[in-house]
C-alpha cells in the first residue's frame, strides 16, 4: 500500500520524534518575530487566596479590598476580595516570557496598562500576546525592538488586563556570538557518580 492510499484511509505517518538533545525554545530573536503574529501562552494560572495575600504582604499593599474578607463582603460592590492588580499583571507578564522576552536584552517601556475587569480568588488567568510592530536598532546592528500587546482573560473569556510594552531583543548574530540558544550553560563533568552521556545502541 502506497503512502497516498494510507493517507486516504485516514492514516498518516507520524513526524520524526524530537531528539532528547534538542534545545527547547525560550524567547525569540528579532528575526523570529512577525508583525501581526499572536502567541497564546500556556498553561493558565489559577489564582488562590494564598497567592494574592502573599503578593500583597511581600509588596506591602495592605488594602482591605485584597486582604479583609469581611470588608470586601460588607462594604464593596464586589462582595468578595479582589485580586490585587499588580499580581494579575505580573502573572501575565511572566506567562509571556517564554514566547516574547525570554531572550530580551532589556524591557524598555510599559507603554500602557489597563485593568478592565476584576479577578477573584479561584479565577484562572490565560494570556496571549500580539506583535504590533518591530524595528531595528539605530545605534547597534545586533538587536531590535518589538512592540507587543498582551491581553489577559479569565476561564469564561472575560478580559481583565491589557498592556503594551516595548522589548529590546537580540538578532541571531548577537546570540551566536554569545553561545546560541542557551548562553552560559555549563557542560556536566563526568565523575564517579555519572560516567558521562550514554552512547546510543
C-alpha positions as CSV (number, residue, x, y, z in Angstrom):
1,X,0.0,0.0,0.0
2,X,1.5,3.3,-1.0
3,X,1.5,6.5,1.1
4,X,-1.3,8.1,-0.9
5,X,-3.6,5.2,-0.1
6,X,-2.6,5.3,3.5
7,X,-3.4,9.0,3.7
8,X,-6.8,8.4,2.0
9,X,-7.6,5.7,4.5
10,X,-7.1,8.1,7.4
11,X,-3.6,7.1,8.4
12,X,-0.7,9.4,8.2
13,X,2.9,8.6,9.2
14,X,4.0,10.3,12.4
15,X,6.6,13.0,12.1
16,X,10.1,12.1,13.3
17,X,10.3,12.4,17.0
18,X,12.4,15.1,18.5
19,X,15.8,14.1,19.8
20,X,16.2,14.4,23.6
21,X,19.2,16.7,23.0
22,X,17.0,19.2,21.1
23,X,17.1,22.7,22.7
24,X,13.7,23.9,23.8
25,X,13.0,27.4,22.5
26,X,12.8,30.1,25.2
27,X,12.1,33.6,23.8
28,X,12.7,34.7,20.3
29,X,15.3,36.5,18.3
30,X,14.4,39.7,16.4
31,X,14.2,37.8,13.1
32,X,11.7,35.3,14.5
33,X,9.1,37.9,15.4
34,X,6.4,38.6,12.8
35,X,4.2,41.7,12.9
36,X,0.6,40.5,13.4
37,X,1.5,37.2,15.0
38,X,-0.3,36.2,18.2
39,X,1.3,33.9,20.7
40,X,-1.1,32.1,23.1
41,X,0.7,31.4,26.3
42,X,0.3,28.1,28.1
43,X,-0.6,27.0,30.7
44,X,-3.0,29.2,32.6
45,X,-2.7,30.1,36.3
46,X,-5.4,29.6,38.9
47,X,-5.1,32.4,41.4
48,X,-5.6,31.3,45.0
49,X,-6.3,33.4,48.1
50,X,-2.8,32.4,49.4
51,X,-1.2,33.7,46.2
52,X,-3.0,37.1,46.5
53,X,-2.3,37.5,50.2
54,X,1.3,36.6,49.9
55,X,1.9,39.0,47.0
56,X,0.1,41.8,48.9
57,X,2.2,41.2,52.0
58,X,5.5,41.0,50.1
59,X,4.8,44.3,48.3
60,X,3.3,46.0,51.5
61,X,0.0,46.6,49.9
62,X,-2.4,46.1,52.8
63,X,-5.6,47.4,51.2
64,X,-8.5,45.6,52.8
65,X,-10.1,45.0,49.4
66,X,-7.5,42.3,48.9
67,X,-6.9,41.1,52.4
68,X,-10.1,41.5,54.5
69,X,-13.0,39.2,53.5
70,X,-15.5,40.9,55.8
71,X,-14.6,44.3,54.5
72,X,-15.0,43.2,50.9
73,X,-18.3,41.4,51.5
74,X,-20.0,44.1,53.6
75,X,-18.7,47.3,52.1
76,X,-17.8,46.9,48.4
77,X,-19.7,46.5,45.2
78,X,-17.8,43.2,44.5
79,X,-19.0,41.3,47.6
80,X,-15.7,39.5,47.8
81,X,-12.0,40.1,47.8
82,X,-10.5,41.3,44.5
83,X,-7.0,40.1,43.4
84,X,-4.5,42.9,43.5
85,X,-4.0,44.3,40.0
86,X,-0.2,44.2,40.2
87,X,-0.3,40.5,40.7
88,X,-2.6,40.0,37.8
89,X,-0.2,42.0,35.6
90,X,2.8,40.1,37.0
91,X,1.3,36.7,36.2
92,X,0.5,37.7,32.6
93,X,4.0,39.3,32.1
94,X,5.5,36.1,33.4
95,X,3.4,33.9,31.1
96,X,4.6,35.9,28.1
97,X,8.3,35.4,28.8
98,X,8.9,32.0,27.1
99,X,7.2,33.4,23.9
100,X,8.2,37.0,23.9
101,X,11.1,38.2,26.2
102,X,13.0,35.0,27.1
103,X,16.0,36.3,25.1
104,X,15.4,40.0,25.8
105,X,18.3,42.3,26.2
106,X,16.1,44.8,28.0
107,X,12.5,45.7,28.7
108,X,12.4,49.3,27.5
109,X,8.9,50.5,28.3
110,X,5.5,49.6,29.6
111,X,3.5,51.9,27.3
112,X,0.1,51.3,28.8
113,X,-1.6,49.1,31.5
114,X,-5.3,48.8,31.9
115,X,-7.3,46.7,34.4
116,X,-10.7,46.4,32.8
117,X,-12.4,43.8,35.0
118,X,-11.8,42.3,38.4
119,X,-10.1,38.9,39.1
120,X,-11.3,37.0,42.1
121,X,-9.8,34.2,44.2
122,X,-10.3,30.9,42.3
123,X,-10.3,32.5,38.8
124,X,-7.9,31.1,36.2
125,X,-5.9,33.5,34.1
126,X,-4.8,33.0,30.5
127,X,-2.8,35.3,28.3
128,X,-1.9,35.9,24.7
129,X,0.4,38.5,23.1
130,X,0.2,40.1,19.6
131,X,3.2,41.7,17.8
132,X,2.2,45.2,16.9
133,X,5.4,46.4,15.3
134,X,9.2,45.9,15.2
135,X,12.2,47.9,14.1
136,X,15.9,47.6,14.1
137,X,18.1,49.5,16.5
138,X,19.6,52.7,15.0
139,X,22.7,52.5,17.3
140,X,23.6,48.8,17.2
141,X,23.1,46.4,14.3
142,X,22.9,43.2,16.5
143,X,19.5,44.0,18.1
144,X,16.0,45.4,17.5
145,X,12.8,46.4,19.3
146,X,9.5,44.7,19.3
147,X,6.2,46.4,20.3
148,X,3.7,44.0,21.7
149,X,0.2,43.9,23.3
150,X,-0.7,41.3,25.9
151,X,-4.3,40.6,27.0
152,X,-5.3,38.5,30.0
153,X,-8.6,36.8,30.4
154,X,-10.4,34.5,32.8
155,X,-11.8,31.0,32.3
156,X,-15.1,32.4,30.9
157,X,-13.2,34.6,28.4
158,X,-13.7,37.9,30.3
159,X,-10.7,40.2,29.6
160,X,-9.3,41.5,32.8
161,X,-6.0,43.2,31.8
162,X,-4.4,44.7,28.7
163,X,-0.9,46.1,28.5
164,X,1.5,47.2,25.8
165,X,5.3,47.1,26.1
166,X,8.5,47.5,24.1
167,X,11.2,45.0,24.4
168,X,14.8,45.1,23.0
169,X,15.6,41.6,21.6
170,X,18.8,40.3,20.1
171,X,19.4,39.4,16.5
172,X,20.7,35.9,15.5
173,X,24.3,37.2,15.2
174,X,24.1,38.6,18.8
175,X,23.1,35.1,20.1
176,X,25.6,33.2,18.1
177,X,28.4,35.4,19.4
178,X,27.3,34.6,23.0
179,X,26.7,30.8,22.8
180,X,23.5,30.4,20.9
181,X,20.2,29.3,22.4
182,X,21.5,28.7,25.9
183,X,24.4,31.1,26.5
184,X,26.4,30.4,29.7
185,X,25.2,26.9,30.0
186,X,27.9,24.7,31.6
187,X,28.8,21.2,30.4
188,X,28.3,18.4,33.1
189,X,31.6,16.9,34.2
190,X,31.7,13.1,34.4
191,X,32.8,11.7,37.8
192,X,32.3,8.6,39.9
193,X,28.5,9.2,40.2
194,X,27.9,9.9,36.5
195,X,30.3,8.4,33.9
196,X,29.1,10.6,31.1
197,X,26.4,10.5,28.3
198,X,25.1,7.1,27.3
199,X,26.0,6.3,23.7
200,X,23.1,5.2,21.5
201,X,23.0,1.5,20.9
